């Protein structure tokens, strides 16, 4: 790419001597004056962007030119704000497109991309009129017919080798053109065709104004290609007289990073100093620029507004008529099976001699040469089948590609229709194929807080600086912090920092100094004025905290019945004990943190010294060389729901024996117990009768076998027959009893269910 830029720059130098700016003087009066707006203010955010404000004085209609990196053009298009409060107005903002220099240059009538010679340059515009002035001052005008370059000369040589039979060997020798043979341009003048050697040309110009202007624009684009990494943006302010104008835009910028220094005094006083690390990553020096730093999380995103987008359209062939010939008639729609309502094209196309080819696109294509031969996205009823009348003649295409072709293929229909859903996903924070930050909502950051640096800042490009943002006296109480999850018995040295200033403190690291001695590092979260934060910066080796295992004791607290279900409540006491040993020569204030789970009520102590969303903080003061205890008791109410239908009798006896069980509940449980006993009695009787029937059936099978084996006249046969008859009588009685028990059991269950359904007692 560097070589290409050098070649393009060389081409600009080659033709600078031939270029005659005939239109520069004519357009100078109409062109707005160029001016620069200095950078006067920069606002940096913690969301990765910065707002850049430019302001200055202009006189009359003035054009302000900017150069920005290509990756920043989208942000500028999205956020540019222009102000002309002095009575003027801003015209359209123009900016370079995304096409590389080669593509931009190829879009002009004269192509300068390949560093052409003068002859190659004139060859591109054959047929155009040109005025040539030679070194003697003679002027020749005419239309370019051709540009000749003498071809290399060829010659034949014959040689014979001495060790072979005499024979001729002929070879062709190509020699370069003679030095005096140079390119010459052939012009059609009023006197005929005249040849002008290009080596004698001093200057030339195109006589067609449009072509001369096109040539000038190509040269300007060639010169601009030297800064190809930058894109030009021009803002024109139209107005009269001197006045103040401004423009501002948002661009990607490193987030500013706060850091703090906390110097602890002998008492609760402390000095807080805060600095902001700021980087100037632009290619412009900041000279006396007002800098503001915003602490907050405004939502920001990227959107590609810079890329040219083209919507696909179908290609429809024009109707071409030829000489008459006998037509071939198509079948009716009824014979073809009908056509679906709303279909376009259909079988046989629209028809007719040379009819439109297949409705929209013919056989699934946009037509030959349409949309870079991409497959048609119009399928089914829109595509249809070809109804064209043979091959129609085509108009020859130009050799120079169009700008749209140079910009690449258009979106196909599917890509076009899917672009909006994909854009929604990107705007929500999740970039396809890449990672990114998610948008977060913080209840403590519903607004932004701004630091205005009082003195203007001068910062060269690609330099960084520390800017002071806080320098205040504050309150910092020394404490030792013990966390219940700590793997070590030693608490952490820390401070309770209260923001006594009127400034918002953004989150960042804190270097803690004890007097003049460095004590450790801490981390500070966002702190509003008047709020307190706990910081820890070192391990307190002079203090030990022993945490005993948690003891849980349960006590029944209530029994009641709700809608036929038994509800029992139990009070569980969770007791945690801490033993604190202070071996230092100074007293300690120890903060013990413990979880504050939902559903547990703090009994002892009555309330914590501090309470966060998820933690208790208990404060214990320990004298020098002394030991102190802390006992934390929490109460948990446990509720158990049981079904009275399946409640064991042993559990009923245990509950009725409790002192917390009310008399109404005891009476209801006694009724439930009696019903349970009655149910078990009926079920036992049913099982007894069923077992007896089974035993009789087995006995009858044995008797039946004996009857078949003994003679009918024997006494045994008579005895077996009588016993069999007696058993039949017993079977009938037991079957009747089983039916009675079944009915009685079902009635009892229904009665019990009706009783329990609406039972309430407490």
C-alpha positions in Angstrom: 0.0 0.0 0.0 2.9 2.4 0.7 4.3 1.7 -2.7 0.9 2.5 -4.3 0.8 5.8 -2.5 4.3 6.6 -3.7 3.3 5.8 -7.2 0.2 7.9 -7.0 2.2 10.8 -5.6 4.7 10.5 -8.4 1.8 10.6 -10.9 0.7 13.9 -9.4 4.2 15.3 -9.8 4.4 14.1 -13.4 1.3 16.0 -14.5 1.7 19.0 -12.3 3.6 20.9 -15.1 0.9 20.1 -17.7 -2.1 21.0 -15.6 -3.5 24.4 -16.3 -6.1 25.4 -13.7 -8.3 27.3 -16.1 -11.3 27.0 -13.8 -9.6 27.8 -10.5 -9.9 31.5 -11.2 -13.5 31.3 -12.3 -14.6 29.4 -9.2 -12.5 31.2 -6.7 -15.1 33.8 -6.1 -17.8 31.2 -5.5 -15.7 28.9 -3.3 -16.0 29.4 0.5 -13.0 30.5 2.4 -11.2 27.8 4.3 -10.7 28.1 8.1 -9.7 26.0 11.1 -11.7 25.7 14.3 -9.4 25.1 17.2 -10.2 22.4 19.8 -11.4 24.2 22.8 -13.1 21.6 25.0 -12.8 17.9 25.6 -15.3 15.9 27.8 -14.1 12.3 28.6 -16.5 9.6 29.7 -16.0 6.3 31.5 -18.0 4.6 28.7 -15.1 4.7 26.2 -16.1 7.9 24.3 -15.2 11.5 24.4 -16.9 14.7 23.2 -14.7 17.1 21.3 -15.8 20.7 21.0 -14.4 23.2 18.5 -15.1 26.9 18.5 -13.7 29.9 16.6 -14.5 33.1 14.6 -15.3 33.0 10.9 -15.8 35.8 8.4 -18.6 35.4 5.8 -19.2 32.0 4.2 -16.4 29.7 5.5 -15.5 26.1 5.1 -14.1 24.2 8.0 -12.1 21.0 7.1 -11.4 18.2 9.5 -9.4 15.0 9.2 -10.5 12.0 11.2 -9.6 8.3 11.3 -11.8 6.1 9.2 -13.0 4.1 12.2 -14.3 7.4 13.8 -16.4 8.5 10.8 -19.4 6.5 12.0 -19.4 8.3 15.4 -19.0 11.7 13.8 -21.9 11.1 11.4 -24.0 9.9 14.3 -23.2 12.7 16.8 -22.0 15.9 14.9 -23.6 19.1 16.2 -23.0 22.4 14.4 -23.7 25.8 15.8 -23.8 29.2 14.1 -25.7 31.5 16.6 -24.5 34.7 14.9 -27.2 34.6 12.2 -25.5 32.2 9.8 -26.5 28.7 8.9 -24.7 25.4 8.3 -24.9 23.9 4.9 -24.6 20.2 4.1 -21.7 18.4 5.7 -19.6 16.6 3.1 -17.1 13.8 3.8 -15.0 11.3 1.9 -16.6 7.9 1.2 -15.1 4.6 2.4 -13.7 3.6 -1.0 -9.9 3.3 -1.2 -7.9 5.8 -3.3 -7.6 3.4 -6.2 -11.4 3.0 -6.4 -12.0 6.7 -6.1 -9.5 7.5 -8.8 -11.0 4.9 -11.1 -14.3 6.6 -10.9 -12.9 9.7 -12.8 -12.9 10.0 -16.5 -9.1 10.0 -16.4 -7.6 7.1 -14.5 -4.4 8.0 -12.6 -4.1 4.9 -10.5 -1.3 3.2 -12.5 1.1 6.2 -12.8 0.4 6.6 -16.5 2.8 8.3 -18.9 1.7 11.4 -20.8 1.1 9.2 -23.8 -1.0 6.7 -21.8 -2.9 9.6 -20.3 -3.8 11.1 -23.7 -4.6 7.6 -25.0 -7.4 7.4 -22.3 -9.2 10.4 -23.8 -9.0 9.7 -27.5 -11.5 11.8 -29.4 -11.3 14.7 -27.0 -9.8 18.1 -28.1 -6.5 19.2 -26.6 -4.3 22.2 -26.9 -0.6 21.5 -26.9 2.3 24.0 -26.6 5.8 22.8 -27.5 9.0 24.1 -26.2 9.3 26.7 -29.0 6.0 28.2 -28.0 4.0 26.8 -31.0 0.5 25.9 -30.2 -1.4 23.0 -31.8 -5.1 22.2 -31.2 -7.0 19.2 -32.3 -8.8 16.0 -31.4 -6.7 13.1 -30.2 -6.7 10.4 -32.8 -4.1 8.0 -31.3 -0.8 7.9 -29.4 2.0 6.0 -31.2 5.0 4.4 -29.6 7.6 2.9 -32.0 7.7 -0.9 -31.9 10.9 -2.8 -31.2 12.8 -3.8 -34.4 13.5 -7.4 -35.4 16.4 -8.8 -37.5 17.4 -12.3 -38.8 20.8 -13.8 -38.4 22.3 -16.9 -40.1 25.1 -19.0 -38.7 26.9 -22.3 -39.5 28.7 -24.5 -37.0 32.1 -25.8 -38.1 31.8 -29.3 -36.6 28.6 -30.1 -38.5 27.6 -30.3 -42.1 27.0 -26.9 -43.6 23.4 -25.7 -42.8 21.8 -22.4 -42.1 20.4 -21.5 -38.6 18.2 -18.5 -38.5 17.2 -16.7 -35.3 15.2 -13.5 -34.7 16.9 -10.7 -32.7 14.6 -8.1 -31.0 16.2 -4.8 -30.4 14.9 -1.8 -28.5 13.5 1.1 -30.3 16.1 3.7 -31.2 16.6 6.5 -28.6 15.4 9.2 -30.9 12.1 7.3 -31.5 9.7 8.6 -28.9 5.9 8.6 -28.3 3.9 11.0 -30.4 0.3 12.0 -30.4 -1.7 12.3 -33.5 -4.2 15.2 -33.6 -7.0 15.8 -36.0 -6.6 19.5 -36.8 -8.3 21.8 -39.4 -5.3 21.1 -41.7 -5.6 17.3 -41.2 -3.8 14.8 -39.0 -0.7 16.2 -37.3 1.8 14.3 -35.3 3.4 15.9 -32.2 6.3 14.2 -30.4 5.6 14.2 -26.7 9.2 14.8 -25.9 8.8 18.3 -27.3 5.6 19.1 -25.4 5.9 21.8 -22.8 2.3 21.9 -21.6 -1.1 20.9 -22.7 -4.7 21.4 -21.6 -8.0 19.8 -22.4 -10.3 22.2 -24.3 -13.5 20.5 -23.0 -14.3 22.3 -19.7 -15.9 19.3 -18.1 -12.9 17.1 -18.9 -10.5 19.7 -17.6 -12.5 19.9 -14.3 -12.5 16.1 -14.1 -8.7 16.1 -14.5 -8.3 18.7 -11.7 -10.5 16.7 -9.4 -8.5 13.5 -10.1 -5.3 15.3 -9.2 -6.8 16.6 -6.0 -8.0 13.1 -5.1 -4.5 11.8 -5.9 -3.0 14.4 -3.5 -5.5 13.5 -0.8 -4.5 9.8 -1.1 -1.3 10.6 0.8 -3.4 10.7 4.0 -5.4 7.6 3.0 -5.8 6.5 6.7 -7.7 9.8 7.3 -11.0 10.9 5.9 -11.9 14.5 5.2 -15.0 16.1 6.6 -16.0 19.6 5.4 -18.5 21.8 7.2 -19.6 25.0 5.4 -21.0 27.9 7.5 -23.0 30.3 5.3 -23.4 33.8 6.5 -22.1 37.4 6.5 -19.6 39.1 8.8 -17.5 37.9 11.6 -19.3 35.7 14.1 -18.7 32.8 16.5 -19.3 29.3 15.2 -18.8 25.9 16.8 -19.1 22.2 16.1 -18.9 19.2 18.4 -18.9 15.4 17.9 -18.3 12.2 19.9 -15.4 9.9 19.1 -13.9 6.8 20.6 -11.5 7.7 23.4 -9.8 5.9 26.3 -11.8 6.1 29.5 -10.3 8.3 32.1 -9.1 6.4 35.2 -9.3 7.9 38.7 -6.9 7.0 41.5 -6.7 8.3 45.1 -4.2 8.8 47.9 -5.5 8.7 51.5 -3.1 10.1 54.2 -4.3 9.0 57.6 -3.7 11.3 60.6 -3.3 10.4 64.2 -7.0 10.9 64.9 -10.0 10.5 62.6 -8.9 13.2 60.2 -7.4 12.4 56.9 -6.4 14.0 53.6 -7.9 12.6 50.4 -6.2 13.4 47.1 -7.6 12.2 43.8 -6.0 12.2 40.3 -7.4 11.3 36.9 -5.2 9.6 34.3 -6.0 11.1 30.9 -4.6 10.1 27.5 -4.5 12.1 24.3 -4.6 9.4 21.7 -5.6 11.8 18.9 -3.2 13.2 16.3 -3.8 16.7 17.4 -2.1 18.6 20.3 -4.4 19.9 23.0 -3.5 23.5 23.5 -5.2 25.3 26.4 -8.2 23.0 26.2 -10.9 22.9 28.9 -11.1 19.3 30.1 -14.1 17.8 31.9 -14.3 14.3 33.2 -17.7 12.6 33.5 -18.3 9.7 36.0 -21.3 7.8 34.9 -22.4 5.2 32.5 -24.3 6.7 29.6 -25.4 4.2 27.0 -23.3 4.4 23.8 -23.1 2.1 20.8 -21.7 1.9 17.3 -23.8 2.0 14.1 -22.5 1.6 10.6 -23.8 4.8 8.9 -20.7 5.1 6.7 -21.0 2.0 4.5 -23.0 2.6 1.3 -26.1 0.3 1.1 -27.9 -0.6 -2.0 -31.3 -2.2 -2.1 -31.7 -5.1 -4.6 -34.2 -4.5 -7.4 -35.5 -7.0 -10.1 -34.3 -6.6 -13.7 -37.1 -6.5 -16.2 -36.3 -6.9 -19.9 -37.8 -4.3 -22.3 -40.4 -5.6 -24.8 -38.7 -6.2 -28.1 -40.9 -6.7 -31.3 -39.7 -8.6 -34.3 -41.2 -9.5 -37.6 -44.5 -11.3 -37.4 -44.7 -15.1 -37.4 -47.5 -17.5 -36.5 -48.0 -17.3 -32.7 -48.4 -20.4 -30.5 -51.4 -20.0 -28.2 -51.2 -21.0 -24.6 -53.7 -23.1 -22.7 -56.3 -21.3 -20.5 -55.8 -21.0 -16.8 -58.5 -23.6 -16.1 -56.7 -26.1 -18.3 -53.4 -25.3 -16.7 -54.9 -25.9 -13.2 -55.5 -22.3 -12.5 -53.1 -19.7 -11.1 -52.8 -18.8 -7.4 -54.2 -15.4 -6.6 -51.6 -12.7 -6.4 -49.0 -14.6 -8.5 -46.8 -12.6 -10.8 -45.3 -14.1 -13.9 -46.7 -17.7 -13.7 -46.1 -20.4 -16.2 -45.1 -19.0 -19.6 -44.4 -15.6 -18.2 -46.6 -12.7 -19.1 -46.6 -14.0 -22.7 -46.8 -12.3 -26.0 -44.1 -12.0 -28.6 -40.9 -11.0 -26.8 -42.9 -10.7 -23.5 -41.4 -9.7 -20.2 -39.1 -12.5 -19.2 -40.7 -14.7 -16.6 -42.4 -11.9 -14.6 -39.8 -10.7 -12.1 -36.5 -12.3 -13.1 -37.4 -15.1 -15.5 -36.1 -18.5 -14.4 -35.1 -17.5 -11.0 -32.6 -14.8 -12.1 -32.6 -11.0 -12.3 -31.7 -11.4 -16.0 -28.3 -11.6 -17.6 -25.8 -9.1 -16.2 -28.2 -8.1 -13.4 -26.9 -7.8 -9.8 -23.5 -9.3 -10.6 -25.1 -12.6 -11.6 -26.2 -13.3 -8.1 -29.0 -15.8 -7.7 -32.4 -14.4 -7.5 -34.0 -14.2 -4.1 -37.5 -13.8 -5.7 -38.7 -17.4 -5.7 -42.1 -19.1 -6.2 -44.8 -16.9 -7.5 -42.6 -13.9 -8.1 -40.0 -15.7 -10.3 -42.1 -17.5 -12.8 -40.8 -19.3 -15.8 -39.2 -17.7 -18.9 -41.7 -16.2 -21.3 -39.1 -14.4 -23.4 -39.1 -14.5 -27.2 -35.7 -15.9 -27.9 -32.4 -14.1 -27.1 -32.7 -10.3 -27.3 -29.8 -8.2 -28.4 -27.8 -6.6 -25.6 -26.3 -3.2 -25.3 -22.5 -3.4 -24.9 -21.2 -2.6 -21.5 -18.5 0.1 -20.9 -15.1 -1.1 -20.0 -14.7 1.2 -17.0 -16.4 -0.2 -13.9 -19.0 1.9 -12.2 -18.5 3.2 -8.7 -21.1 0.8 -7.3 -19.3 -2.2 -8.9 -16.1 -1.0 -7.4 -17.6 -0.7 -3.9 -18.4 -4.4 -4.0 -21.5 -6.6 -4.5 -24.8 -5.3 -3.4 -26.8 -6.9 -0.6 -28.9 -9.8 -1.7 -32.6 -9.7 -0.7 -32.1 -12.1 2.3 -29.2 -10.0 3.6 -31.3 -6.9 3.2 -34.3 -8.2 5.0 -32.2 -9.7 7.8 -30.1 -6.6 8.4 -32.6 -4.9 10.7 -32.9 -7.9 13.1 -29.2 -8.2 13.3 -28.8 -4.5 13.9 -31.1 -4.9 16.9 -28.8 -7.5 18.4 -25.8 -5.3 18.0 -27.6 -2.3 19.5 -28.3 -4.4 22.7 -24.5 -4.9 23.4 -23.9 -8.3 21.8 -21.8 -7.9 18.7 -22.0 -10.9 16.3 -18.8 -12.9 16.4 -17.2 -10.9 19.0 -17.4 -9.8 22.5 -18.4 -6.9 24.0 -19.5 -5.0 27.1 -23.0 -5.5 28.3 -25.2 -2.4 29.2 -25.7 -2.4 33.0 -28.3 -0.5 35.1 -27.1 0.7 38.5 -29.5 2.3 41.0 -26.7 4.4 42.4 -25.7 5.8 39.0 -29.0 7.2 37.7 -27.2 10.3 36.7 -23.7 11.4 35.7 -21.2 13.4 37.8 -18.7 15.7 36.1 -15.3 17.0 37.2 -14.4 20.3 35.5 -10.6 20.9 35.5 -10.2 24.5 36.5 -7.1 25.3 34.6 -6.9 24.7 30.8 -4.8 21.7 29.8 -2.1 21.5 27.2 -1.3 18.0 26.3 0.7 16.9 23.1 -0.6 14.2 21.0 0.1 10.6 22.2 0.9 11.9 25.6 -0.8 11.2 29.0 -1.3 13.3 32.1 -2.5 13.1 35.6 -5.0 15.8 36.4 -6.1 16.7 40.0 -9.8 16.2 40.7 -10.0 15.9 44.5 -7.9 17.5 47.3 -10.0 17.6 50.4 -9.9 17.0 54.1 -12.1 14.0 55.0 -13.1 11.7 57.9 -11.4 8.3 58.2 -12.0 6.2 61.3 -9.5 3.3 61.8 -11.0 -0.1 62.2 -10.1 -3.8 62.0 -12.4 -5.7 59.7 -13.1 -9.4 60.2 -15.0 -11.4 57.5 -16.9 -14.5 58.5 -15.5 -16.3 55.4 -11.9 -15.3 56.1 -9.4 -18.2 55.9 -7.2 -16.5 58.5 -8.0 -15.5 62.1 -6.5 -12.1 61.6 -8.8 -9.3 60.6 -7.9 -6.6 58.0 -6.7 -3.1 58.9 -9.1 -0.6 57.4 -10.8 2.7 57.6 -14.4 4.0 57.5 -14.1 6.7 54.9 -16.8 9.4 54.9 -17.0 11.6 51.8 -17.1 15.1 53.4 -16.6 16.8 50.1 -19.2 18.0 47.7 -17.7 15.9 44.9 -18.7 12.4 43.7 -15.9 9.9 44.1 -15.7 7.5 41.2 -14.5 4.0 41.8 -10.8 3.5 41.7 -7.7 2.3 43.6 -6.6 4.0 46.8 -3.0 4.2 48.1 -3.2 4.5 51.9 -0.5 6.3 53.8 -0.1 6.1 57.6 1.4 9.5 58.2 4.4 9.5 55.8 4.6 5.7 55.5 2.9 3.7 52.8 0.5 1.3 54.4 -1.2 -0.6 51.6 -3.7 -0.4 48.7 -7.5 -0.4 48.8 -10.3 -0.3 46.4 -13.0 2.4 46.5 -16.5 2.0 45.0 -18.6 4.9 43.8 -19.3 7.3 46.7 -21.7 10.1 46.7 -21.2 13.2 49.0 -22.0 12.3 52.6 -21.8 8.5 52.0 -19.5 6.2 54.0 -17.4 3.4 52.6 -15.3 0.7 54.2 -11.7 0.3 53.0 -9.2 -2.4 53.9 -5.5 -2.1 53.0 -3.5 -4.6 55.2 -3.6 -7.6 57.6 -3.9 -6.8 61.3 -1.3 -9.3 62.7 -1.8 -8.0 66.3 -5.5 -9.1 66.5 -7.0 -12.6 66.4 -10.7 -13.5 66.0 -11.9 -17.0 66.8 -15.2 -18.0 65.4 -17.0 -20.9 67.2 -19.3 -23.3 65.3 -22.9 -22.2 64.9 -25.3 -23.8 67.4 -28.9 -24.4 66.4 -31.6 -25.2 69.0 -35.2 -25.8 68.0 -38.3 -25.3 70.1 -42.0 -26.0 69.0 -43.9 -22.7 69.0 -47.4 -23.5 67.7 -49.8 -26.1 66.3 -52.9 -25.3 64.3 -55.2 -26.7 61.6 -56.0 -24.9 58.4 -58.4 -26.3 55.8 -57.8 -29.9 57.0 -54.0 -29.6 57.0 -51.8 -29.5 60.1 -49.5 -26.5 60.4 -46.7 -26.8 63.0 -44.2 -23.9 63.7 -40.8 -24.2 65.3 -38.5 -21.5 66.5 -34.8 -22.2 65.6 -32.1 -20.1 67.4 -28.8 -19.8 65.5 -26.0 -18.7 67.9 -22.6 -17.6 66.7 -19.9 -16.6 69.1 -16.7 -14.7 68.3 -13.7 -14.3 70.7 -11.4 -11.4 69.9 -7.8 -11.1 71.2 -6.1 -7.7 70.9 -2.3 -8.1 71.5 -1.4 -4.6 70.3 -0.5 -1.7 72.6 -3.4 0.3 71.2 -7.1 -0.2 71.5 -8.9 -1.7 68.5 -12.3 -1.1 67.0 -13.2 -4.4 65.4 -16.0 -4.7 62.8 -17.3 -8.3 62.4 -19.2 -8.9 59.2 -21.8 -11.7 59.2 -24.5 -12.6 56.6 -28.0 -11.2 57.1 -30.0 -14.0 55.4 -33.7 -13.5 54.6 -36.0 -15.1 57.1 -33.8 -14.7 60.2 -34.5 -12.2 62.8 -31.7 -10.7 64.8 -32.2 -11.0 68.6 -28.8 -10.3 70.1 -27.4 -7.7 69.7 -30.7 -5.8 69.2 -29.3 -4.1 66.0 -26.0 -4.0 64.2 -23.7 -1.1 64.1 -24.1 -1.0 60.2 -26.3 -2.9 57.9 -25.8 -3.5 54.1 -28.0 -5.3 51.7 -26.6 -8.7 52.6 -24.4 -8.3 55.7 -24.5 -7.2 59.3 -21.5 -5.3 60.7 -21.1 -5.6 64.5 -18.7 -3.2 66.2 -16.7 -4.4 69.2 -14.2 -2.2 71.0 -11.3 -4.1 72.5 -8.8 -2.5 74.9 -5.1 -2.9 74.4 -4.0 -6.4 75.4 -7.5 -7.5 76.2 -10.0 -10.0 75.0 -13.7 -9.4 74.1 -16.6 -11.7 73.2 -19.5 -11.2 70.7 -22.5 -13.5 70.6 -24.9 -13.1 67.7 -28.3 -14.8 68.1 -30.7 -15.0 65.2 -34.2 -16.5 65.2 -35.7 -18.5 62.4 -39.3 -19.5 62.2 -39.8 -22.8 60.5 -43.3 -23.9 59.3 -44.2 -27.4 58.4 -47.4 -28.4 56.6 -48.7 -32.0 57.0 -51.8 -33.9 55.8 -54.1 -35.2 58.5 -55.2 -38.1 56.3 -51.7 -39.7 56.4 -50.5 -38.3 59.7 -49.1 -41.3 61.8 -50.9 -41.9 65.2 -47.6 -41.6 67.0 -47.2 -38.0 65.7 -50.7 -37.2 66.8 -49.9 -38.4 70.3 -46.7 -36.3 70.3 -48.4 -33.1 69.2 -51.3 -33.4 71.7 -48.8 -33.7 74.5 -47.2 -30.3 73.6 -48.0 -27.4 75.9 -48.3 -25.1 72.9 -51.1 -27.2 71.4 -54.5 -25.5 71.9 -57.5 -27.4 73.3 -59.4 -27.0 70.0 -56.5 -28.6 68.1 -56.3 -31.4 70.7 -60.0 -32.2 70.3 -59.7 -32.1 66.5 -56.7 -34.4 66.6 -58.6 -36.8 69.0 -61.4 -37.0 66.4 -58.9 -37.6 63.7 -57.3 -40.3 65.8 -60.7 -42.0 66.4 -61.6 -41.8 62.8 -58.2 -43.3 61.9 -58.8 -46.2 64.4 -62.3 -46.8 62.9 -60.8 -46.8 59.4 -58.1 -49.3 60.4 -60.7 -51.5 62.1 -62.9 -51.7 59.0 -59.8 -52.3 56.8 -58.7 -55.1 59.1 -62.2 -56.8 59.0 -62.2 -56.5 55.2 -58.8 -58.2 55.1 -59.9 -61.0 57.5 -62.9 -61.9 55.4 -60.9 -61.8 52.2 -58.3 -64.1 53.6 -61.0 -66.5 54.9 -62.6 -66.7 51.4 -59.2 -67.5 49.9 -58.7 -70.3 52.4 -62.1 -71.8 51.7 -61.5 -71.7 48.0 -58.2 -73.6 48.4 -60.0 -76.2 50.6 -62.8 -76.7 48.1 -60.3 -77.4 45.4 -58.9 -80.3 47.5 -62.4 -81.6 48.3 -63.4 -81.5 44.6 -60.3 -83.6 43.7 -61.2 -86.2 46.3 -64.8 -86.4 45.2 -63.7 -87.3 41.7 -61.5 -90.2 42.9 -63.9 -92.0 45.4 -67.0 -94.1 44.4 -70.3 -92.3 44.6 -71.7 -95.1 46.8 -69.0 -94.8 49.5 -69.4 -93.0 52.8 -66.4 -90.8 51.9 -68.2 -89.4 48.9 -71.2 -88.5 51.0 -69.0 -86.9 53.7 -67.0 -84.9 51.0 -70.2 -83.7 49.4 -71.7 -82.5 52.7 -68.6 -80.6 53.6 -68.5 -79.0 50.2 -72.1 -77.9 50.6 -71.4 -76.4 54.1 -68.5 -74.4 52.7 -70.6 -72.9 49.9 -73.0 -71.7 52.6 -70.0 -70.1 54.5 -68.8 -68.5 51.3 -72.1 -66.8 50.7 -72.1 -65.4 54.3 -68.5 -64.0 54.0 -69.2 -62.5 50.6 -72.2 -60.7 52.1 -70.0 -59.5 55.0 -67.4 -58.2 52.6 -70.0 -56.1 50.8 -71.2 -54.7 54.1 -67.6 -53.8 55.1 -66.9 -52.2 51.7 -70.0 -50.0 51.9 -69.3 -49.1 55.5 -65.6 -48.2 54.7 -66.6 -46.0 51.8 -69.2 -44.2 53.9 -66.7 -43.7 56.7 -64.0 -42.3 54.3 -66.5 -39.9 52.9 -67.6 -38.7 56.3 -64.0 -38.3 57.4 -63.1 -36.4 54.2 -66.1 -34.0 54.6 -65.0 -33.4 58.2 -61.4 -32.6 57.3 -62.3 -30.5 54.3 -63.3 -27.5 56.3 -61.6 -28.2 59.5 -59.9 -25.2 61.2 -58.7 -25.1 64.7 -56.1 -23.1 66.6 
